């Protein structure tokens, strides 16, 4: 019922962020510690959250269950497919007077406005 009322009674004592249920608060609390109890058996990378490890393990296998219906390219994670789909729709989700399909491209572009050395490097390359 909290989802309909917007009630979020579980508050993080460290940062004040509120949550609808205790389990989400418990998962969030791990972000405030250095503890990473979930370890990849292949490469040894450690994670705070078990689901993050499960997603990471897919990168060591050929499993790419998320496929683009337009070009057939496959991805390990749904978020990567969602991001990829922008290229087919020419969707520019991030803008600065100019439009970019990816936030990383916008971030690099914004540095041109704030970093004089980078601005010179970019214009010298064109």
Order of alpha helices (4+ residues) and beta strands (2+ residues): alpha-beta-beta-alpha-beta-beta-alpha-beta-beta-alpha-beta-beta-alpha-alpha
